[in-house]
Amino acid sequence: MIILKIDIVGDIHGCFTELENLTHELGYTWQNGVPIHPKGRVLGFVGDLTDRGPQSLNVIKTVWELWKHHGAFYVPGNHCNKLYRFFLGRNVQITHGLETTVAELNRLSPKEENLYKRMFMELYEGSPLYQTLDEGKLIIAHAGIKEDYIGKVNKSVKTFVLYGDITGEFLPDGRPVRRDWAKKYHGIPHIVYGHTPVKEPRIVGRTINIDTGCVFGGKLTAFRYPEKETVSVRSSLPYIPEKFTPFS
């Protein structure tokens, strides 16, 4: 039996330097521009690769290369979905972080821009909404997933996986109000997710939130499986405490 050994990385949001630092901390060595583990471990990504941070295109290129040629796992986040719709030519607002990625693209030649577009669209279109791994014992879903949604893909599941358990209401800063779905999860699979920035990795039952707000000055975190350990590196960006969600 092949034992899955994976290091799942939280929301990167263009923080390429921290991705480099985290993979070094996890024991990966960078070969030909990508991190490779000497003992065959693979990387996973919970989505939101881009936006807000300084090097979204480097993150796209690295994750695409890992996914295409080195067995990495990726699931899309809501920012990934928005960038995908932007590349399709849909009428999306260039706000809430997308403007930083678009600014990077605008500095490129049309040929270079098209290269990144093709890489990202191939990655997005070739990956599932959520990953079910290790014979169903492990699930990677950007904002999480309810127990009765596991195994399904429909509009409701997609909304939940990309945006969380939203109520339809909004906070003063424009962020949607989300229910604390993890407290109600009693499923067997371990759910690894991100989306909602927390100061420290948040474990509730068999769920773990590893979005530790790197782009807001927190940390970039990885969840090591099957060890069920977390490894984090500090962000180089300014700390913005109001961006982190407190939980009771």
C-alpha angles and dihedrals in degrees: 000000000000111000113218111230110184138162110209115203123210127229107318100184095190095312094138096160090056090048088055091048094047095050090050088051089052091054100259121141120210112240122176090348100311135086114253124183117225091218096049100258115154133215129239129193128207093206135253092101093161146039133067095028127090104249110038094145093055088052092050092050094047096047092044090051092048092047095044100045111011108046099255121160124227136179124187125249128203091267089051089052091051093049089049090053089047090055090049088058095248120155100261126158113251091224142099092053102319088101091070093054092045090050089055090049091049091059091060131084115256089255093052092045091052090051092057090043092054093046094050095044091050091050093047097044093044096053130077125243087250133002123239108197142170095035092308097311095110131045127184112199123162099231096011133262136247118242094245091051094059109114093019132101118191138121094282093048091048092051091049095046093048101038108017128233096327123186099202091249125109137218120235091263091055099258116135120251110246131197118232095251094170092071089060097046114109100159128131100238118083109243117212114190146147132185098114112073114232128177093235132017105281118220118191114169107306094345129092128187110207099177097113094170102256093168089052094054098270123106141292109236136194128196113217115213136230086012091060092217130135128223122191139183125198122254121245091213128094115278115247106187097187091065092068120089116228116215128200 
